[in-house]
Amino acid sequence: DVQQVVIATKKFTEQNSKSQTYEVKSLPPGTKINLNTADSLTLISLPGIGKGLSHRILQRRRQLGKFTNMEQVLDVYKFRQETKEMLLEMTVVE
């Protein structure tokens, strides 16, 4: 049972760069998020991933240059079992 992924993206208006809106995009069911290209908002849109965990994932990716396998991602933090299963199902490392 694959869930649909909804991603929020930040947009700034040209007139005032401090003014921002969020655009919500839905990915087709079965689409996986590439953890080597995902930004913070994309990671936060995943179930079980908040700001802090998103930050740790991105920080680890910067340290490594990129993820080469899912074990590197799962080593970032002691994920709950449900979060590990979701990451394995909804994300990819390419």
C-alpha positions as CSV (number, residue, x, y, z in Angstrom):
1,D,0.0,0.0,0.0
2,V,1.9,3.0,-1.3
3,Q,1.0,6.5,0.1
4,Q,0.8,9.6,-1.9
5,V,3.5,12.1,-1.0
6,V,2.6,15.8,-0.6
7,I,5.5,18.2,-0.8
8,A,5.5,21.8,0.3
9,T,7.8,24.2,-1.6
10,K,8.8,27.7,-0.5
11,K,8.3,30.5,-2.9
12,F,9.3,34.1,-2.5
13,T,7.6,37.0,-4.2
14,E,9.8,39.2,-6.4
15,Q,8.7,42.5,-4.8
16,N,9.6,41.5,-1.2
17,S,12.0,38.6,-0.6
18,K,10.8,38.4,3.0
19,S,7.3,37.6,1.8
20,Q,6.9,33.9,1.3
21,T,4.2,31.4,0.4
22,Y,4.2,27.7,0.3
23,E,3.1,25.7,-2.7
24,V,1.9,22.2,-2.0
25,K,2.6,19.6,-4.7
26,S,1.5,16.0,-4.7
27,L,3.7,13.4,-6.2
28,P,2.0,10.5,-7.9
29,P,1.6,7.4,-5.7
30,G,4.6,5.2,-5.9
31,T,7.0,8.1,-6.5
32,K,10.0,7.9,-4.3
33,I,11.9,10.9,-3.0
34,N,15.6,11.0,-3.7
35,L,17.4,11.7,-0.4
36,N,20.4,13.1,-2.2
37,T,18.4,15.9,-3.8
38,A,15.6,16.5,-1.3
39,D,15.5,19.8,0.5
40,S,14.3,20.4,4.1
41,L,10.7,21.0,3.2
42,T,10.5,17.8,1.1
43,L,11.9,15.8,4.0
44,I,9.5,17.4,6.5
45,S,6.6,16.4,4.3
46,L,7.4,12.7,5.0
47,P,5.5,11.1,7.8
48,G,7.6,11.0,11.0
49,I,10.2,13.5,9.8
50,G,10.2,16.9,11.5
51,K,12.5,19.9,11.4
52,G,15.1,18.5,13.7
53,L,15.4,15.1,11.9
54,S,15.3,16.8,8.5
55,H,18.3,19.0,9.6
56,R,20.2,16.0,10.8
57,I,19.7,14.1,7.6
58,L,20.8,17.1,5.5
59,Q,23.8,17.7,7.8
60,R,24.9,14.0,7.4
61,R,24.4,14.2,3.6
62,R,26.7,17.3,3.5
63,Q,29.3,15.4,5.6
64,L,29.3,12.4,3.3
65,G,29.0,14.4,0.0
66,K,26.0,12.2,-0.8
67,F,24.4,9.0,0.5
68,T,25.5,5.9,-1.3
69,N,23.1,3.5,0.5
70,M,20.1,3.6,2.8
71,E,22.1,2.3,5.8
72,Q,23.9,5.7,5.9
73,V,20.5,7.4,6.1
74,L,19.2,5.1,8.8
75,D,22.4,5.6,10.9
76,V,21.7,9.3,11.1
77,Y,19.3,8.9,14.0
78,K,17.7,6.1,16.0
79,F,14.6,6.0,13.9
80,R,11.4,4.4,15.2
81,Q,10.7,1.2,13.3
82,E,7.7,2.8,11.6
83,T,9.9,5.6,10.3
84,K,12.5,3.2,9.0
85,E,9.9,1.3,7.1
86,M,8.4,4.5,5.7
87,L,11.9,5.7,4.6
88,L,12.6,2.4,2.9
89,E,9.3,2.5,1.1
90,M,9.0,6.2,0.2
91,T,12.6,7.2,-0.5
92,V,15.6,6.3,-2.6
93,V,19.3,7.1,-2.7
94,E,20.5,7.7,-6.2
